Amino acid sequence: MPPVTRSSLRAALLGLTLLTAPGLAHADPTPEPAARREVPDYDGREETGPDAIDGLLWIPRVLTSPLYLVSEYVIRRPIGWLITELERTEALTYLLGLFTFGGRQDLIVVPTAFFDFGFQPSVGLFGAWNQALFEDNRISVHAATGGEDFLMLAAADTVRLPDRMQLRLRFNAVRRPDQQIGGIGYDATQARVARYGIETIEGGIRFGLRPWPGIELDHMVDYRSAGYVEGAWNEDPSVGQVGRALPAYDTGYSSIAVGTRMVIDSRAGCAGAGASSGWDVAQSVASPTGELPDGHCELSSGGVRLAVDASERFGFGGLPSSQWLRVGGELGLATDFLGRGRVLSLRGRVHVIEPLGGSRIVPFTELYTLSDAMRGFLPGRVLGSSVAVVHLEYAWPLWAFLDGALHFAVGNAFGDRFADFDFERLRMSFGVHIAPRVGGEHFFELGVAFGTETFARGGDVTSVRFVIGGRNAL
């Protein structure tokens, strides 16, 4: 028998005490859970149940569910997966080095491609050189071709000046065979589409300043020389085959324009942001005005936008001495009514061309094309000397740098001073497009849109437009 030690005796006494203790001998080894404390009523107000508006929300949710499915599973998630894989494999770093010459973002060269179906596609190169000649200087060049009959070169030299001022020189030369002319006036789609080639050289100087935040003034002087080439394209007859008489078509013309533009925009960073969502640029159609529709900028909140522009143009070189005045205005309201960058905007636009002097001749390519404001129509399909459009758009974020947008517009092109305006003569345009959240000199976009006949003719869809690729805003 082992000897009894002090430590063994102490352990035996401890065990005997535990066994004989009344509260411990029959204790449940699993403690009962503590009762949950009720959430305090911090605000002291009664809980409100669902109201009638909440009950009706299922209607727009059901109606917009196809758009959500396309946005989420066809666009956002594939783009997210692609960007994640590019980051994981460091492909973005490689591409950045490939297009920026070792990662120096002062010099960028990227390939481009643009498809505006109904016109000849093109491929090209876009290059930009920051701090080119000095620190606040940027030179941009875009060259594209769709074959030997389609050549385009655009260049711009921008200088940032003190006190929020900017000086910009631009040059643009285009030769292409695929331009179209539909009709002039509210009933233009009843006319047969005709094709022609165009050769233009444009140049200009713009001086912009921002005297106060949200306000931009832009003054410009532009020169343009245009010649027209008889020729059919894509199974459409030429202007001569249709037998249509168009001002300045047989002779071509030159013009000098002097104008100014003012933008007041309460949205942060939006005044003078440039264009990012329109399609009327030189690579899509040889626009004589150099004007671009307004883009997204930073639509993270609502606000008010007012834009007014006016220019006087002097025609010569093939034309009898002529003058015409272009005046336009836009008023827009935007609200982020759902939060998180989901913006609903409503805009009204009017534009008028007023001939001056004795000849009162305005070249047909100087008229407004309805595609500038209603994306469902191809450039040149509907022209007029006055245009009125109301445009409704809902934009939402697809990814960190991409926005999707649904748009619906009602309007039309008319004759002098809206002489033939009537509500039954309005058309509709609607569609969806994807574009970068912030515009720039060159960017990618994807869009499909539809245009209709006038209400008086039933409002049937008669025009479809599909655009994909990169375009320039030089």
Secondary structure as the mmCIF struct_conf table of DSSP 4:
data_model
#
loop_
_struct_conf.conf_type_id
_struct_conf.id
_struct_conf.beg_label_comp_id
_struct_conf.beg_label_asym_id
_struct_conf.beg_label_seq_id
_struct_conf.end_label_comp_id
_struct_conf.end_label_asym_id
_struct_conf.end_label_seq_id
HELX_LH_PP_P HELX_LH_PP_P1 PRO A 2 VAL A 4
HELX_RH_AL_P HELX_RH_AL_P1 ARG A 6 THR A 20
HELX_RH_AL_P HELX_RH_AL_P2 PRO A 22 ALA A 25
TURN_TY1_P TURN_TY1_P1 HIS A 26 HIS A 26
BEND BEND1 PRO A 29 THR A 30
HELX_LH_PP_P HELX_LH_PP_P2 PRO A 31 PRO A 40
BEND BEND2 TYR A 42 ASP A 43
HELX_LH_PP_P HELX_LH_PP_P3 ARG A 45 THR A 48
HELX_RH_AL_P HELX_RH_AL_P3 ALA A 52 LEU A 56
TURN_TY1_P TURN_TY1_P2 LEU A 57 LEU A 57
HELX_RH_AL_P HELX_RH_AL_P4 TRP A 58 LEU A 69
HELX_RH_PI_P HELX_RH_PI_P1 VAL A 70 ARG A 76
HELX_RH_AL_P HELX_RH_AL_P5 ARG A 77 ARG A 88
TURN_TY1_P TURN_TY1_P3 THR A 89 GLU A 90
HELX_RH_AL_P HELX_RH_AL_P6 ALA A 91 PHE A 99
TURN_TY1_P TURN_TY1_P4 THR A 100 GLY A 103
TURN_TY1_P TURN_TY1_P5 GLN A 105 ASP A 106
STRN STRN1 LEU A 107 ASP A 116
TURN_TY1_P TURN_TY1_P6 PHE A 117 GLY A 118
BEND BEND3 PHE A 119 PHE A 119
STRN STRN2 SER A 122 ASN A 130
TURN_TY1_P TURN_TY1_P7 GLN A 131 GLN A 131
BEND BEND4 ALA A 132 PHE A 134
TURN_TY1_P TURN_TY1_P8 GLU A 135 ASP A 136
STRN STRN3 ASN A 137 GLY A 147
TURN_TY1_P TURN_TY1_P9 GLU A 148 ASP A 149
STRN STRN4 PHE A 150 LEU A 161
TURN_TY1_P TURN_TY1_P10 PRO A 162 ARG A 164
STRN STRN5 MET A 165 ILE A 181
STRN STRN6 GLY A 183 ILE A 184
BEND BEND5 GLY A 185 GLY A 185
TURN_TY1_P TURN_TY1_P11 TYR A 186 ASP A 187
HELX_RH_3T_P HELX_RH_3T_P1 ALA A 188 GLN A 190
BEND BEND6 ALA A 191 ALA A 191
HELX_LH_PP_P HELX_LH_PP_P4 ARG A 192 VAL A 193
STRN STRN7 ALA A 194 LEU A 209
BEND BEND7 PRO A 211 TRP A 212
TURN_TY1_P TURN_TY1_P12 PRO A 213 GLY A 214
STRN STRN8 ILE A 215 GLU A 230
STRN STRN9 TRP A 233 TRP A 233
TURN_TY1_P TURN_TY1_P13 ASN A 234 GLU A 235
STRN STRN10 ASP A 236 ASP A 236
HELX_LH_PP_P HELX_LH_PP_P5 PRO A 237 PRO A 237
STRN STRN11 SER A 238 SER A 238
HELX_RH_AL_P HELX_RH_AL_P7 VAL A 239 VAL A 242
TURN_TY1_P TURN_TY1_P14 GLY A 243 GLY A 243
TURN_TY1_P TURN_TY1_P15 PRO A 247 THR A 251
STRN STRN12 TYR A 253 ASP A 265
BEND BEND8 ARG A 267 ARG A 267
TURN_TY1_P TURN_TY1_P16 ALA A 268 GLY A 269
TURN_TY1_P TURN_TY1_P17 ALA A 271 GLY A 272
BEND BEND9 SER A 276 SER A 277
BEND BEND10 VAL A 281 VAL A 281
TURN_TY1_P TURN_TY1_P18 ALA A 282 SER A 284
BEND BEND11 VAL A 285 VAL A 285
BEND BEND12 PRO A 288 THR A 289
BEND BEND13 CYS A 297 GLU A 298
BEND BEND14 SER A 300 SER A 301
STRN STRN13 GLY A 303 PHE A 316
BEND BEND15 GLY A 317 LEU A 319
BEND BEND16 SER A 321 SER A 321
STRN STRN14 SER A 322 THR A 335
TURN_TY1_P TURN_TY1_P19 PHE A 337 LEU A 338
BEND BEND17 GLY A 339 GLY A 339
TURN_TY1_P TURN_TY1_P20 ARG A 340 GLY A 341
STRN STRN15 VAL A 343 LEU A 356
TURN_TY1_P TURN_TY1_P21 GLY A 357 SER A 359
HELX_RH_3T_P HELX_RH_3T_P2 PHE A 364 GLU A 366
BEND BEND18 LEU A 367 LEU A 367
STRN STRN16 TYR A 368 THR A 369
HELX_RH_3T_P HELX_RH_3T_P3 LEU A 370 ASP A 372
TURN_TY1_P TURN_TY1_P22 ALA A 373 ALA A 373
TURN_TY1_P TURN_TY1_P23 ARG A 375 GLY A 376
BEND BEND19 PHE A 377 PHE A 377
TURN_TY1_P TURN_TY1_P24 PRO A 379 GLY A 380
BEND BEND20 ARG A 381 ARG A 381
STRN STRN17 VAL A 382 GLY A 384
BEND BEND21 SER A 385 SER A 385
STRN STRN18 SER A 386 PRO A 397
BEND BEND22 LEU A 398 PHE A 401
STRN STRN19 LEU A 402 PHE A 414
BEND BEND23 GLY A 415 GLY A 415
HELX_RH_3T_P HELX_RH_3T_P4 ASP A 416 PHE A 418
TURN_TY1_P TURN_TY1_P25 ALA A 419 ASP A 420
HELX_RH_3T_P HELX_RH_3T_P5 PHE A 423 ARG A 425
STRN STRN20 ARG A 427 PRO A 436
BEND BEND24 ARG A 437 VAL A 438
BEND BEND25 GLU A 441 GLU A 441
STRN STRN21 HIS A 442 THR A 452
HELX_RH_3T_P HELX_RH_3T_P6 PHE A 455 ARG A 457
TURN_TY1_P TURN_TY1_P26 GLY A 458 GLY A 458
STRN STRN22 VAL A 461 ASN A 472
#
